[in-house]
Amino acid sequence: MGKTISEKIISEHCGKDVHAGDYALVDLDLVYMPDSSAPLTIDLLAKFGMSRAKHPKKTVFMIDHCSPSPRMEMANWHKKVREFADQVGAHLHDVGDGILHQVAAESHIEPGWIAVGGDSHTCTEGALGALATGMGSTDMGVAIAMGKTWMRVPETLKIKVEGKMQKGVYPKDLILYIIGQITADGATYRAMEFCGSTVKAMDMDGRLTLCNMAVEAGAKFGIVAADQKTREFLQAHGRGDAYREVRADPDAVYEKTFEIDAAALTPMVAHPHAVDNVKPIEEVEGTPIEQVFVGSCTNGRAGDLRLVAGILAGKKRHPHTRLLVIPASRRVYLQALNEGSIQTLVEAGAAVDSPGCGPCGGIHLGILGDEERCLSTTNRNFHGRMGNPSSFVYLASPATAAATALHGQITDPRKVL
């Protein structure tokens, strides 16, 4: 019986043949943590006398969720993370380096790896043909100290997407559509394996977006087979030697297969206060928006900023709509500067901030006022997600965000492209 990608990689890492439903103790290739959860893990390790890293070179800390620090409590958290990383010999990405998931994809993750992170969107790394999942602080402490973790081998949902997306429709629209169809718990503790001609043709930015939001359907892993696009991405980041082909067997067994016609999709918007509350843009166009945010580990990459800049070039944001832009990493920021995207966005009236998570988690840099509405390229729109339980967050693609910033209301990007 053939294996899915998840079954193959877990079998390699536990030293035995496993299939969906089995339990395995696996060796870890990468353990990484953000400033939002690392301090608790560090305290737990100290409490149990385990303040060490089994594999320091495979242990990474990132200061990204509240970066730069907005208040003294966070500054002290950052101090604790820096001191611990130095103590155990771990790698530290400090203020301005960017969001952990983007930085991990650029600098650390390799096809066929298993990685765990102290943040739910660790599944982003599946775009490179790796298994990556978020875990709680106690499990992360064990992973740091022991270099291993246990997991149940998940059943896999095959998400097969065929055809060419029409003008104005992007990978963000695709994943929103998928989540809207299978619901927020439709993939609970499953792997979502994205495949088909649409995914094969998709660049790494798009694949990262798909895998990033797999957890919004409850998935443990989101994953795409490692192929030539993966090789090209690794080569572009000076890591071409890390490439290996990773794919499912032709006779792999899936729990369920979903087939999607990409050509039939239209721009999608997730309405407050649930990611699976998804509607075609035709049903929500005209909703007034006070703030647009372009960024996050979902859509803060150079291609996203290039797309938004292309729509806004020579134009100005609506006077009643703020436009915030935050690159996902230092590398993305530099690329956007070199390409001219940042200048175009600033000239259009955008406020551009240092690489990091920004307002996505409601910690700082763009907290909403009472009854305000934000259209965001992020991955969550839960009640109070952007720091105010009396506000409203809508999720959409960078193209929809750009069109909305121009008109001050949710706008179909096909009208401005």
N, C-alpha and C positions, 0 to 999 in steps of 0.2 A: 504494500500500500504506500503510495506516494505521500510526501509531506508538504505542508504549507511552509512559507518562509519562517514563521514563528517556530514551528516544530523543528525545522532544520537547525536554526541558530541555537535554540535551547538545548537540543541534543548535543551539539558541539561543546556547549559550555558546562554540561553536567556529566559528560563522559559516558552517557548511555542513550539508548534509543527511547525517545519519549513521544507521546502523541497527546492530543487534546484530552484534558481531564486528568493527566498524570501530574504528580508533584515533583519538583526538582530543586536541588540546591546548586546554584550556578555561580561560576566565577565571573566577576565583574571587570569590564574593561575601562569603565569610567564612572566616577562618582562625583557629582557636582551639586553645589548648593548656592542659593541666592542669599542676600542679606536679610530677606524677610523671614527665613526659617532657620538659617544656620546658627544664630545665637542660642536657640533652644536646644538644638542638637549638641552644640559645644558644651552647654551646661549639663546635659544628660550624660555625656561622655565623662565629664569631670566627676559627676556624682557616683558613677560606677567604676571609677578608677581606670578608664579606658581612653585617656586623652592621647591617642596616637592614630596614625594612619597606616594601615597595613601596606598600602602601595601609594606613597606620597606623590609619585609622578602621575598616578591615575586619579588623583584627588584634586578637585578644582573648586575654588570659591569665587563668587562674583558679586560685586556690589552694584546692583542694577535697579532694584525695585524702588528704592528711595534714594536716588543718586542724581546730584549731590544731596547730602543730608538736609532735610527741611527743618529739623529741630534737634535739640541736644540729646533726646532719648535715642534717636536714630544714629546720631554721631557716635554715641557710646556703643551701640550695636556694631557699627562699622569698625570701631577700634577693637572690639572683641574678636571680630572675624579676622582682621589683619594680624593680630597678635597670635591667634591660633594657627593660621595658615603658615606663619613664619616658624612657629614652634614645631609643627609636624612636618615641615618641608613641602607643603602643598603649593600648588600654583594659585596665584591670586590675580584676578582681573579687577582692577580698581575703578574708581569713578571715571566715567567717560568712555570706558572700553565697550560698553554696550550691554544688551540683554543676553542673559546666560544662554538661551536656546540658539540665538543667532551666532554668538561667539563660539559656542560648542560646535556648531555646524561648520563654521569657517576654519576653526583651528584644532579641533580635537577628534570628532567622531569619524569612525571608519566603517565601511560596509561590513556586515557580519558581526559587529560588536553587540554587547549588551551593556546598556548604560542606565543608571538610575539617577534621579534628581529630586531635590527637595522642592519641587514645583510641579503642578499638575500638567503643565504643557511641555514637559520633557518629551512627550511623544512626537514632538516636532522632528526629532532627529531620525525618525523612521524614513524620512524623505531620502536619506542616503543609504537605505538598505540595512539599517541597524534596528535592533529592538531597544526601545527606550521608554521608560515609564516613570511617573512621579510616585513618591512614597512619603509617608509621614516622618516626623523628626526622629522618633525612636528607631524605626527601621533604617533611616539614613545613618544614624549613629553606628548601628551594627555594620552597615555596609562600609563605612569609613574604617572602622576598627578591624574588621575581619576580611574585607575584600570579597565578600560573598553575600548572597541573599537567597531566599527561597521564593518560589513562585509556582502557581498552578499553570500548567500549559493551557493557554486559552483556545477556545474554539475560534475559527476564523470566518469572518464575513467577507465574501469576495465582492468588491465594488467595481464592476466592469463598466467603463465609460467609453462610448464609441462616438465618432463623428467630430465635427469641427464646431466650436462655439461661435455663435454669431457675433458681429461687431457690438461692443459694449458689454459683453458677458465675459467674466473672468473666473479663475479658480475659486475666488472667494464666493462668488455666486453659486458655483457648483457645490461647494461643501455646505453652504447654508441650505441649499435645496435638499441635499442628502440628509442633513440633520432634521430638517422639517418633515421629511418623509418617514424616517425611521424613529424619530422622537429622541428626546434627551436621554432616555434609558434604553434605547433600542439596541445598543451594542455593549451593554454593561459586561465588563470583564471579557470582552472579545477582542480579537485583533481585527482591524479593518485593513484589508489588503487591496490597495487601489491599483487597477490595471486597465487595459484596453488601449485603443489607438489614441484616445484623447490624452491620457496620462503619459503614454510613451512619448508623445510629441511635446509635452509640457516641459518648460524649463524648470530649473531647481527652485526658483522663487515660488512658482506655482505649486510644486510638490510639497515644499515646506509649509505652505498655507493649508493644503489638504490635511497633512499629517498633524499639524498643530491643533486643528480643531476636532480631531477624532475623539478626544476626551469629552467634548461637548455632547457626544452621543453615548458617553459612558465607557468608551473603549479603553482597554489597557495599552494597546499599541495601535498606532497608525503606521503603515509601512508601504513602501514602493520598491519594487525590484531594482537592484543596482545594475545600471546599464551604461551605455556610452555617455548619456547626459551626466551621470554620476561621475564618471571618469573625468569629463571635461570640467566639472565643478571643482573636483579635487585638484586637478592640474592648475586651474586658475588661482587656487589658494596655496600653491606650492607643495601639494601633498599627493601628487600623482602616484607615488609608489604605494599609497595606502589602498589603491583600488583593488577590488576583487569582485567577480560576478556573484551576485546573490539573487536567487529566484526560486520560486516554488517548482515542485515536480509537476510534470504534465498531468499526472493522475492524482494530484493532491485532493484530499477530501475537505470540502467546505461545509460549514453548518448551513449556510444559505448564500445564494448569489443574487445580487441586485444588478440589473442591467439598465443603464441610463443613456438616453439619446441626447448628447450634448447640444446638438443643433436645435433642439426644441426648447432649450432653457432661455429665460429672460433674466434681466437683473433682479436680484432678490434682496429683501430687507427683513431682518429679524426685529420684531417689535418688542417693546418692554412687556414683561420683565422676564423673558425666557428666550434662550437661544433657538429653541425649536418653534417659536411663534413666528414662523417665516411666511412672508407673503410676496407675491410678485410686485414689482415696483408700481405697476399700473394701479394697484389697489391702495397705495399709500402716498402717491405723488401729491405734492402740495402741502404736506405737513410742515409747519414752520420749524426752523432749527436755529437755535442760538449759538451753538458751537459745533465745529467739525474738527475731529481729531484724526490725523493720518500718522500712523506709527504702530508700535507694539511688535511682539514676536510673530504676529500673524501677517501684518502688512506694512512693515517699516523698512523694507529692503530697497535697494537702489532702483530696481525696476518699478516698484510702487511709486517712489518719489518722482521718477522719470515720467510715469504715466500722468500723475497729478500735475506736474509742471507743464506737460504738453497741453493739457486742457486749459490751464490758467495762463499760459503765455500771452503777454500783452493785455491781460485783463486784470480786474480787481475783484477781490472777495466782496460779497454783499456787505454793506455798511452795518447791518444788524447781526451779522454772523461772524463770530471769531473763528479763526483758522489756526490750529496748532499742528505743528509738524515736528516729529522727533525721529531721527534715524535710529535703526535697530542696533547699529554698531559703529565703532570708529571707522572701520573700513568702509561701511556703507556711506557714512558722512563724507569721507574723503572722495569717494567715487562720485557722489552727488555734487560735491563742490567742483570737481574736475569736469563733470559733464555740464555744469551750468544749472542744474536743477535747483540747487539751493538759492542761487541768485534770482531765478525766475519766481520761486515761491515767495521770497522776501519782497520782491517788487510787487507781487500780487496781494501783499498784505498779510502774509503768514508770519506767525511767531515761531521761530525755529529754536529748539532747545537741544542741550547736550544729550548724546545717546543714552538710552535707558528706557525704563517702562513708562515713565511719565504718569499721566492721569489714569491709565488703564485700571489700576487697582485702587484708585481713590485715595492715594496717600498724599500726593502733591501735584503741582504743575497742571492745573486745569480742573480743579474741583468745581462742580456745577452749583449754581444757585437754586433756590426753591422754584419748582415748577419749570426749570429750564430743560431744554431738550438738546441732546448731543447726538449727532450722527458720527459713528466711529468705525474705524477699520479694525478694531480690536476683536476679541473673541468671546466676551461675556457682557451681558446687559442685565444682570440680576438687580433686584431692588437695592438701591444704594451703592451699586458697583463703583460709580465714580465719586463716591464720598458724600453723597447727599441722598437720603431715602425719599426726599420729595422731588427728585429729578427723574428724567427719563432718558434711556440710552437705546439708540437704534444701531444695528450693525449692518454694514454694507461694504462693497468693494471700494478700492481707492478711486475708481472712475466715478462711482456714484457720489463719493465724498467730494470730489472736485466739482462736479456739476452742482451739488447742493451748496457748496461754499459760494459759488457764483451767484446763485439765485435766492439764497436765504431760506430755501424750503427743499424738501426732498424732491430731487429732480432726476429723471431718467437720463443716464449718461449718453444714450444713443442720440439725444437731441443736441448734444454739444460736441460730439466726436466728428 
